Amino acid sequence: MINGHRDVSARTRKLVEEIVVREGYVRPGSIVAKGVVRRGTMVELIINEVDNAWAAEILGGVERVLREHGAQVVLTAVHSTREPDDDWLDLMVRRGSRGVILVYSDLTSSQRAALSSRSVPFVVVDPVGSPVSDVHTVTATNWHGGLAATQHLLSLGHRRIGVIGGPENSPCSNARIAGYRSALRLAGVATDSALVRHGDFGYEQGRLQTDALLDLPVPPTAIFAANDLQALGAYEALRDRRLHIPEDISVVGFDDVPFAAWTSPPLTTVKQPLRRMGVLAAQTLVCLMRGEQVESPRTRMATNLVVRGSTSVAKSASRAEGA
Amino acid sequence: MINGHRDVSARTRKLVEEIVVREGYVRPGSIVAKGVVRRGTMVELIINEVDNAWAAEILGGVERVLREHGAQVVLTAVHSTREPDDDWLDLMVRRGSRGVILVYSDLTSSQRAALSSRSVPFVVVDPVGSPVSDVHTVTATNWHGGLAATQHLLSLGHRRIGVIGGPENSPCSNARIAGYRSALRLAGVATDSALVRHGDFGYEQGRLQTDALLDLPVPPTAIFAANDLQALGAYEALRDRRLHIPEDISVVGFDDVPFAAWTSPPLTTVKQPLRRMGVLAAQTLVCLMRGEQVESPRTRMATNLVVRGSTSVAKSASRAEGA
C-alpha cells in the first residue's frame, strides 16, 4: 500500500487506498519552504505537554525548521486544559506573533476566527477537536497503524486482543482503534467491547487499563497500546503479576519514541515519524506565513510496524500447532 | 552527608562537607517566588537541545513555574554553537523579554554585559563556560554523584573502572570525573589515564568510547558513563560483543531520566533532580525579575545513587572470594 509492501491482501490495500485518497495523503518532503521570513519573527507553539519523549521529538522537528528560517518559538504548554488561556490571543497579538502551530491542543472557535480575521495562519499536528475543513493538519496514518499492529498480532495466532486507546474524544486514538476493529473484521474475528479500554496516553493509565484487561473473565493474550508510554505501563502491570512478555502475553505500542528500542524486551511498535511531522508542520506554516499556496490542507504521514521482542506466537496457537 | 546517610566514611563526609560549604549548597525549596510578574512577560530560554529526555525534564520544570507566574517562554536551541546568534540580543530587546534562563549554553561576554546594563537578570542551569562570580547558577552535586557512582563500583570489587565523560571543557562532566578520581584515591586505587574517555553526552559517542575502552590491553570490568544516554550507547557496544550486563561488565549512568528504569537491564544511575533544577532556576529568575534578593547565587542540588540491575560483583572479586 503506501509503502508498496506486498504482504497486504488486495482487500486491505483497496480499503487503505480509499482512505488515503479521502484524507489527502501527501508524500513527505513534497512541501519545502525555500524563501526566508523576517529574522526574529515569532511563532506560537501550543502543545499539550513538553516533558515526554513524544513531545520532544515533535518539538525537535519544529524548532529545527523555524531556526533555519530565523523564526523564534514562543512556547505554551496547555496540559489538560487543551486550549490556551482566554488572554492568550491578546498577548500573542501584542507580542506580534505571525503564526501558530498547535500540537495535540486546540483553539476556541472565537480564537480561530480572530486569527483568520488577522490573517495569522495556523497548522495543527494531531488535532484534538472536531475537524474543520480549511485547517491545515499534519497527522500520521493512525488508522493504518492500528490495522498493521492488529494484523501483526492476528498473524501470530492471537484472537483475543485488548486495546488501550487514549482519551475517548481523541481523533488520533480513535483512528488507531478503528484500524484495530477493521483488522479484526477483515480476519473474521468478533470484536468484544470489554477488550476496548481508554486511558490518557500516560504511563499510569497504561498500567491501570492493563490491570482491568487482565481481570476480565477471559483475559486477552495480546495488548495493543495506542502509545508507547501506555505500553510501558502495561509492561509494569504484567511484571507485577509475574507474567512474561512475550511468552505469556504480547504487547504492541505506537509511536516508536527512542526508548522503545531500549525497553526489556524491546517494544514492538508502530512508528510514526514524529520529528518529520514537526518539520512538515513548520514548513507548511512558513509557506502560509509567506502567503504561498499549500497543496493539501490535510497531510497524513506514513506509519510502519517495527517488530522487536514484545510479540510472539499466541500460547493457544502454539498449543494447537503442537497438538 | 547531605542526605545524612550513615554508610559514608568520616573522611568522605568531611571532604564532601568542605565542598558543599565552598560551593554554597542550598536545600531545594528554600527559594520560593510568591508574587506575580506581569502576565505575558517574556522569558528567554536558551538550551543546547530540545529533543532528548534530559532537556524534556528541565524544560518541564521551567515551563511549569513560568506558566504559574503568567510568563511566556521564548525558546532558542543553540545546538553545538553553545551561544545564541549575534543578533539574538537585539531581537530579545525588541520583543521586550525581561529575563533569561540558560541551560547548558552560554552567552558571549558582551551579551552578558549588555544584559547587566539593561538590568535583565539571567540564571544558568549547568554552565558550560568558565564560572563568573556574580552569576546565578543551578547545578547538581556532580562531584558527589561521580564519587557515589565510583564508590558503588569499588564496593562491588571493581578496581579497573572506565569513565566516559562529556566534552572535555564541560564543567559538570569534569566535576563527575573529579568525583570518580577522588573515589579511587580514597580507596587507594591507582588511576589510569587510559580509562578516562570523553564523549559528547550522545548515544553514539557512548558506543564508540566503550569500544575504545574494551580495546585496551586490560579492559575495565565496569564503566561509569557520565550521562544515561552514553550509558545506553555503552549497552549497545557491549551487546555487539556478546558481553552481558552486569555478569561480564557493570555499567553506571548519570541523570536518571525516565527511560533509565525501562532499559534492559534497568540502569543503575546517579539521579539528579532535573525537573526540580528547572523549577528552581525559574523561581530564582522570577525573584530576580521582581528585584528581590536571592540568598545564594550558586545552588547545587543533591544527587543520589539509584541501584538497579546493571551493576554486580566484579568477576575477579567473586573468583577471589570463591578461592
Interface residues (C-beta under 8 A of the other chain):
Chain A: R39 G40 M42 L45 E49 V50 D51 N52 A53 A55 A56 E57 L59 G60 E63 R67 Q72 V73 V74 L75 T76 A77 D87 L91 R94 R95 G96 L232 Y235 P258 F259 W262 T263 S264 P265 P266 R275
Chain B: R39 G40 M42 L45 E49 V50 D51 N52 A53 A55 A56 E57 L59 G60 E63 R67 Q72 V73 V74 L75 T76 A77 D87 L91 R94 R95 G96 L232 Y235 P258 F259 W262 T263 S264 P265 P266 R275
